């Protein structure tokens, strides 16, 4: 981890191996040298528009080479990137922009630019998400960041920033309220990528592949890993279960990272004679279904290994590549190098690097999460006879729908804005495919169709946060402190309105 910053790492690699491919998107390869030049040009545009060290820049781009170019360009100035989920609308988008204090935002679509123009962000720039080039269409009120970058100076002097400098406000849902901004440094990404490279045994000749949105942390550390090792990162536009393995075969991927319900969706696809016709030597995964673990390996002919972590800590536990005994055990693994993991009253507690500095603008949440240098994850675990940690539950009032973390309080707040809603409680209900689904218990003060409530939330929050089930109650069970006693609410789906069933 010798590089002083992400920008210094990119510059060093451009000087020693500039013609190596770094990014590949929809058949177009971008070399390390090209990324170096494009990030210099874009950084000069941002600086000309007033962005200085420590300023926040929101990045709201769909997958493509544009996002990593924008991210690295922001970091080269010593500014702070704020990745924004392209599905955010209204309430959740406004919260991220206002909480971060973003002075400028980069958008990859006209729709995103218009949404950002409706917030308090100072400036909005448009660019082609595929390559960080000129915008595909003009939007009144937004400048063409891609066109300005193409005409900007190609050289850039890097400021004196180091590994302890902030480079990301990575928003992740907390147990209450809207997403919280994890303060991540250059050193966080450099160390995380180094650890991940060790877990997969990354080496020259490998090809990495990602299908997750770049607003998540995973494609970002994959980018840094590929820079460090000198290998290409294949970027898919999105995850598609029906075409994923075909893309893996065509792109020659040798390792990849999956999480959430992605493996289950893949397993439910019809078996294909080409299922094993690929170069993959390892699938790193978080949340492997224990009962299907052996079946995954049998079907695709490659080892699947578990890794556990979170945005706050990067990676904490992993199963060694050569440990076949863990297949089907449900074990999350042993501590990765440089991390210490202990169980305190059953809760997984982590120390070591990487780790966030804290939550932006939220010292109380930071103090609750990090105590004496130890981060309390909110996850419950147990240690088996071999010393491996197993997850057994969560303290957090969170819903895990597919690969998304959803704060119940955020959905409750959106429901409460409807004039017919007196109170709402949002809980998780088990779902075979997604792991958990969102169910809303609602107390109303006037009649309202459940479909209207679902649509109301959908206009304010990202689609994955919208309740699938709605059940009306006459009154809520309450605690002595006048809080809704969620543990006393009916469990399961019951006779609740099912938005998916109603939609056909």
C-alpha positions in Angstrom: 0.0 0.0 0.0 2.8 2.4 -0.9 0.9 4.9 -3.0 0.1 8.1 -1.2 -3.4 8.4 -2.7 -5.7 6.9 -5.4 -4.5 9.6 -7.8 -0.9 8.8 -7.1 -1.5 5.1 -7.7 -3.1 5.9 -11.0 -0.2 8.1 -12.0 2.4 5.5 -11.0 0.6 2.8 -13.0 0.2 5.1 -16.1 4.0 5.8 -16.0 5.0 2.1 -15.8 2.2 0.4 -17.7 0.0 3.0 -19.4 -1.1 0.8 -22.3 -2.5 -1.9 -20.0 -6.3 -2.2 -20.2 -8.0 -1.0 -17.1 -11.7 -0.7 -17.9 -13.8 -2.6 -20.4 -17.4 -1.6 -21.0 -19.7 -2.9 -23.8 -16.7 -4.0 -25.9 -14.7 -0.7 -25.5 -11.4 -0.9 -23.6 -9.9 2.1 -21.8 -6.3 1.9 -20.9 -4.6 3.1 -17.7 -3.0 6.0 -19.6 -6.4 7.0 -21.0 -8.0 7.0 -17.6 -5.0 9.1 -16.3 -5.6 11.7 -19.0 -9.4 11.8 -18.7 -9.2 12.1 -14.9 -6.7 15.0 -15.3 -9.0 16.8 -17.8 -12.1 16.4 -15.7 -10.3 17.4 -12.5 -9.2 20.6 -14.3 -12.9 21.3 -15.3 -14.0 20.8 -11.7 -11.2 23.1 -10.4 -12.2 25.7 -12.9 -15.7 25.5 -11.6 -14.6 26.2 -8.1 -14.1 22.8 -6.6 -11.3 22.8 -4.0 -9.8 20.4 -1.6 -12.4 19.0 0.8 -15.4 20.1 -1.3 -18.0 17.4 -2.0 -19.0 16.4 -5.5 -22.0 14.1 -6.0 -21.5 11.4 -8.7 -24.8 10.0 -10.1 -23.9 7.9 -13.1 -25.0 4.5 -14.2 -22.4 1.9 -14.9 -19.7 2.5 -17.4 -16.2 3.9 -17.6 -17.6 7.3 -16.7 -18.1 6.6 -13.0 -14.5 5.5 -12.1 -13.2 8.4 -14.2 -15.3 10.9 -12.3 -14.5 9.3 -8.9 -10.8 9.3 -9.5 -10.9 12.9 -10.9 -12.6 14.1 -7.8 -10.0 12.4 -5.6 -7.1 13.9 -7.6 -8.2 17.4 -6.4 -8.3 16.3 -2.8 -12.1 16.7 -3.0 -14.6 14.2 -1.7 -16.8 12.1 -4.0 -20.4 11.4 -3.0 -21.7 8.4 -5.0 -25.4 8.6 -5.5 -27.7 5.7 -6.3 -29.3 6.4 -9.7 -32.6 5.1 -8.3 -32.8 7.9 -5.7 -35.6 10.4 -6.1 -36.9 13.4 -4.2 -36.6 12.6 -0.4 -33.6 10.3 -0.4 -31.8 12.3 -3.1 -32.4 15.6 -1.3 -31.1 14.1 1.9 -27.8 12.9 0.4 -27.2 16.3 -1.4 -28.1 18.4 1.7 -26.4 16.2 4.3 -23.2 16.0 2.2 -23.2 19.7 1.3 -22.3 18.8 -2.3 -21.2 21.9 -4.2 -21.4 20.2 -7.6 -23.0 17.1 -9.1 -22.1 15.0 -12.1 -25.0 13.2 -13.8 -24.9 10.5 -16.5 -28.5 10.9 -17.8 -30.9 13.7 -18.4 -33.3 12.2 -15.9 -30.6 12.3 -13.2 -29.6 15.8 -14.1 -33.2 17.0 -13.8 -33.5 15.3 -10.4 -30.3 16.9 -9.2 -31.4 20.3 -10.5 -34.4 20.0 -8.1 -32.0 19.8 -5.1 -29.8 22.4 -3.4 -26.7 21.4 -5.2 -24.8 24.4 -6.6 -23.9 23.1 -10.1 -24.9 20.1 -12.2 -22.7 18.7 -15.0 -23.7 16.1 -17.6 -21.4 13.5 -19.1 -21.6 10.3 -21.1 -21.6 7.5 -18.5 -20.0 5.1 -21.0 -16.7 7.0 -21.3 -16.9 10.3 -19.5 -17.2 12.0 -22.9 -19.7 14.8 -24.0 -23.2 14.4 -22.8 -25.7 12.6 -25.0 -28.3 15.3 -24.7 -28.5 18.8 -23.3 -30.4 19.7 -20.2 -31.3 23.3 -19.5 -29.5 24.5 -16.3 -26.8 21.8 -16.6 -23.3 22.2 -18.1 -21.7 19.6 -20.4 -18.9 18.3 -18.2 -17.9 15.8 -20.8 -17.4 18.3 -23.5 -15.6 20.7 -21.2 -13.3 17.9 -20.1 -12.5 17.0 -23.8 -11.2 20.5 -24.3 -9.5 20.9 -20.9 -5.8 20.8 -20.1 -4.5 17.2 -20.1 -1.9 17.7 -17.3 -2.6 18.1 -13.6 -0.3 18.6 -10.7 -1.5 16.4 -7.8 -1.9 18.2 -4.5 -0.1 17.0 -1.3 -2.8 14.6 -0.2 -2.2 11.3 1.6 -3.8 8.1 2.7 -5.5 9.7 5.7 -7.3 12.3 3.5 -11.0 11.9 2.9 -12.1 10.8 -0.6 -15.6 9.4 -0.2 -18.8 10.0 1.6 -20.3 6.6 1.0 -24.0 6.7 2.0 -25.3 3.5 3.5 -28.6 2.9 5.3 -28.4 3.0 9.1 -30.8 1.6 11.6 -32.8 4.7 11.8 -33.6 7.6 9.4 -32.0 8.3 6.1 -28.7 6.9 4.9 -25.6 8.0 6.7 -22.4 9.0 5.0 -19.4 6.8 5.8 -16.2 8.9 5.8 -13.7 6.8 3.7 -10.1 7.8 3.1 -7.7 7.1 0.2 -6.0 4.6 2.6 -9.3 2.8 3.1 -9.6 2.0 -0.6 -5.9 1.1 -1.0 -5.9 -1.3 1.9 -9.3 -2.9 1.0 -8.2 -3.5 -2.6 -5.0 -5.0 -1.3 -6.9 -7.4 1.0 -9.3 -8.4 -1.7 -6.5 -9.1 -4.1 -5.0 -11.4 -1.5 -8.3 -13.2 -1.0 -8.8 -14.0 -4.7 -5.1 -14.5 -5.4 -5.2 -11.8 -8.1 -2.3 -11.9 -10.6 -1.3 -10.8 -14.0 -3.5 -12.5 -16.7 -6.6 -12.3 -14.5 -9.8 -10.5 -15.6 -12.1 -9.1 -13.0 -15.8 -8.5 -13.6 -18.5 -6.5 -11.8 -22.2 -6.1 -12.4 -23.1 -4.1 -9.3 -23.9 -0.4 -9.5 -20.9 1.8 -9.2 -22.6 3.8 -6.5 -22.0 0.8 -4.2 -18.6 0.3 -2.7 -17.8 -3.0 -4.5 -17.1 -1.8 -8.0 -14.9 0.9 -6.5 -12.6 -1.4 -4.7 -12.6 -3.7 -7.7 -11.3 -0.7 -9.7 -8.5 -0.1 -7.3 -7.6 -3.8 -7.1 -7.3 -3.8 -10.9 -5.0 -0.8 -10.8 -2.8 -2.3 -8.2 -2.4 -5.7 -9.9 -2.4 -4.4 -13.5 -5.5 -6.3 -14.8 -8.7 -5.2 -16.5 -12.1 -4.7 -14.9 -15.1 -5.7 -17.0 -18.1 -3.5 -16.2 -21.5 -4.8 -17.0 -24.3 -2.3 -17.4 -26.4 -4.1 -14.8 -26.9 -7.5 -13.3 -29.0 -9.8 -15.4 -29.4 -13.4 -14.3 -30.3 -14.6 -17.8 -27.2 -13.1 -19.5 -24.6 -13.0 -16.6 -22.7 -16.2 -17.3 -22.7 -15.6 -21.0 -21.0 -12.3 -20.3 -18.6 -14.0 -18.0 -17.7 -16.5 -20.7 -17.4 -13.9 -23.5 -15.3 -11.5 -21.4 -13.0 -14.2 -20.1 -13.5 -13.3 -16.5 -11.3 -15.3 -14.0 -12.8 -14.0 -10.7 -15.8 -12.0 -9.6 -17.7 -10.9 -6.6 -21.4 -11.6 -5.9 -23.7 -10.8 -3.0 -27.2 -10.9 -1.8 -29.7 -12.7 -4.0 -27.6 -12.7 -7.1 -26.5 -16.3 -6.6 -30.1 -17.5 -6.1 -31.3 -15.7 -9.2 -28.4 -17.3 -11.2 -29.1 -20.8 -9.8 -32.8 -20.5 -10.8 -31.9 -20.0 -14.5 -32.2 -23.1 -16.7 -29.1 -25.2 -16.7 -26.9 -24.7 -19.8 -24.4 -27.1 -21.4 -22.1 -24.1 -21.3 -22.4 -23.6 -17.5 -18.8 -24.7 -17.0 -17.3 -23.3 -20.2 -15.6 -20.3 -18.6 -12.3 -19.2 -17.1 -13.5 -18.4 -13.6 -11.3 -19.9 -10.9 -13.0 -18.2 -7.9 -16.3 -16.6 -7.0 -16.1 -14.4 -3.9 -19.5 -14.0 -2.4 -21.2 -12.5 0.7 -24.2 -14.4 2.0 -23.8 -17.7 0.2 -26.9 -19.8 0.8 -25.5 -22.7 2.9 -27.9 -25.3 1.5 -27.0 -24.3 -2.1 -23.3 -23.8 -1.7 -22.2 -27.2 -2.9 -24.7 -27.1 -5.7 -23.2 -23.7 -6.9 -19.8 -25.3 -7.1 -21.0 -28.4 -8.8 -23.0 -26.5 -11.4 -20.4 -23.9 -12.4 -17.2 -25.9 -11.6 -15.5 -23.2 -9.5 -15.0 -22.7 -5.8 -17.3 -20.2 -4.1 -15.8 -18.5 -1.0 -17.5 -16.4 1.6 -16.4 -12.9 2.7 -18.0 -10.7 5.3 -17.7 -7.0 5.7 -19.6 -3.7 5.4 -19.0 -0.2 4.1 -17.8 0.9 7.5 -15.1 -1.7 7.6 -14.4 -3.0 4.1 -13.8 -6.7 4.7 -13.4 -8.4 8.1 -13.8 -12.1 7.6 -13.2 -14.5 4.8 -12.9 -18.2 4.1 -9.5 -19.2 2.7 -9.5 -20.3 -1.0 -8.1 -23.7 -0.2 -10.7 -24.5 2.6 -13.1 -26.9 1.0 -14.4 -28.0 4.4 -16.4 -24.8 4.8 -18.6 -25.5 1.8 -22.2 -25.6 3.0 -21.3 -24.8 6.6 -22.5 -21.2 6.5 -19.3 -19.9 8.0 -18.4 -16.3 7.3 -14.7 -17.1 7.8 -11.7 -16.0 9.9 -10.3 -12.5 10.3 -8.4 -11.2 7.3 -4.8 -9.9 7.8 -4.7 -6.8 9.9 -8.2 -7.2 11.3 -9.2 -8.4 14.8 -12.7 -9.8 15.2 -14.3 -10.6 18.6 -17.7 -11.4 20.0 -19.0 -9.1 22.7 -22.3 -10.2 24.1 -22.8 -12.1 20.9 -22.1 -9.0 18.7 -19.4 -9.0 16.1 -16.9 -6.3 17.0 -14.1 -5.3 14.6 -10.7 -3.5 14.9 -8.0 -2.9 12.3 -7.7 -1.4 8.9 -9.6 -0.5 6.7 -12.2 1.3 8.8 -14.2 4.5 8.2 -13.4 7.6 10.1 -17.0 7.9 11.2 -20.4 9.1 10.0 -20.5 12.5 8.3 -22.4 15.1 10.4 -23.4 12.4 12.9 -21.1 12.3 15.9 -23.7 10.5 18.0 -24.1 7.7 15.6 -20.3 7.5 15.2 -19.8 7.3 19.0 -22.4 4.6 19.2 -20.8 2.6 16.4 -17.1 3.1 17.2 -16.0 2.8 20.8 -12.3 2.9 21.9 -11.3 2.1 18.3 -13.6 -0.9 18.0 -16.5 -0.9 15.6 -19.7 -2.6 16.7 -21.3 -4.1 13.6 -24.8 -4.7 14.9 -24.5 -8.3 13.6 -24.7 -11.2 15.9 -22.4 -14.2 15.5 -21.0 -17.4 17.0 -17.6 -19.1 16.8 -17.4 -22.7 15.8 -14.9 -25.3 16.9 -12.5 -24.4 14.2 -12.6 -20.7 15.1 -14.7 -19.6 12.2 -17.4 -17.0 12.7 -21.0 -17.6 11.7 -23.6 -14.9 11.4 -26.8 -15.7 13.4 -28.8 -12.5 13.2 -28.8 -8.6 13.3 -29.4 -6.1 16.0 -30.2 -3.5 13.5 -33.8 -2.6 12.5 -32.9 -3.2 8.9 -34.5 -5.0 6.0 -32.2 -6.9 3.6 -34.1 -7.0 0.3 -31.9 -8.8 -2.3 -28.6 -7.0 -2.2 -30.1 -3.8 -0.7 -30.1 -2.6 2.9 -33.3 -0.6 3.7 -33.8 1.4 6.9 -37.3 0.8 8.1 -37.5 4.3 9.6 -36.8 5.8 6.2 -39.8 4.1 4.6 -41.9 4.9 7.7 -41.1 8.6 7.3 -42.2 8.5 3.7 -45.5 6.9 4.6 -46.1 9.4 7.4 -46.1 12.2 4.8 -49.3 10.9 3.3 -52.2 12.9 4.7 -54.3 9.8 5.4 -51.6 8.1 7.4 -51.6 8.5 11.2 -48.7 6.1 11.9 -46.7 3.4 10.2 -44.4 0.6 11.1 -42.3 -1.1 8.5 -40.9 -4.6 9.1 -39.2 -7.4 7.2 -41.0 -10.6 6.1 -39.2 -13.7 4.9 -39.1 -14.2 1.1 -37.6 -17.2 -0.6 -36.1 -15.3 -3.5 -35.1 -12.0 -2.0 -34.4 -13.1 1.5 -36.7 -10.4 2.9 -39.5 -8.2 1.6 -40.8 -4.9 2.9 -44.1 -4.9 4.8 -45.8 -1.8 6.1 -48.4 -1.8 8.9 -50.4 1.4 8.5 -52.9 3.2 10.8 -55.0 5.6 8.8 -57.1 8.6 9.8 -59.1 8.4 6.5 -59.7 5.7 3.9 -56.9 5.3 1.4 -56.3 2.4 -1.1 -53.1 0.5 -0.3 -52.0 0.9 -3.9 -52.0 4.6 -3.4 -49.7 4.3 -0.5 -47.3 2.1 -2.5 -47.3 4.6 -5.3 -46.8 7.5 -2.8 -43.7 5.9 -1.4 -42.4 5.1 -4.9 -42.5 8.7 -5.8 -40.3 9.6 -2.9 -37.9 6.7 -2.5 -35.9 4.3 -4.6 -37.9 1.4 -6.0 -36.2 -1.2 -3.9 -37.4 0.6 -0.7 -41.1 0.5 -1.7 -43.3 -1.8 0.4 -44.5 -4.9 -1.3 -47.1 -5.7 1.4 -49.5 -3.3 3.2 -51.6 -4.2 6.1 -54.0 -1.8 7.9 -54.3 -1.8 11.7 -56.8 -0.1 14.0 -54.1 0.6 16.6 -50.5 -0.3 17.3 -49.2 -2.1 20.3 -47.0 0.4 22.2 -44.0 0.2 24.6 -44.0 2.1 27.9 -42.0 4.8 26.2 -44.8 5.2 23.6 -42.9 3.6 20.7 -44.5 1.0 18.4 -43.7 -2.5 19.7 -42.8 -4.1 16.4 -42.1 -7.4 18.0 -45.8 -7.6 18.9 -47.0 -7.1 15.4 -48.3 -10.1 13.4 -45.5 -12.0 11.7 -45.5 -13.1 8.0 -47.5 -11.8 5.1 -50.9 -12.7 6.5 -53.8 -11.2 4.4 -51.8 -8.1 3.6 -52.2 -6.3 0.2 -49.5 -7.6 -2.1 -48.4 -5.0 -4.7 -46.7 -7.6 -6.9 -49.7 -9.9 -7.0 -52.0 -6.9 -7.8 -49.7 -5.8 -10.6 -50.0 -9.3 -12.2 
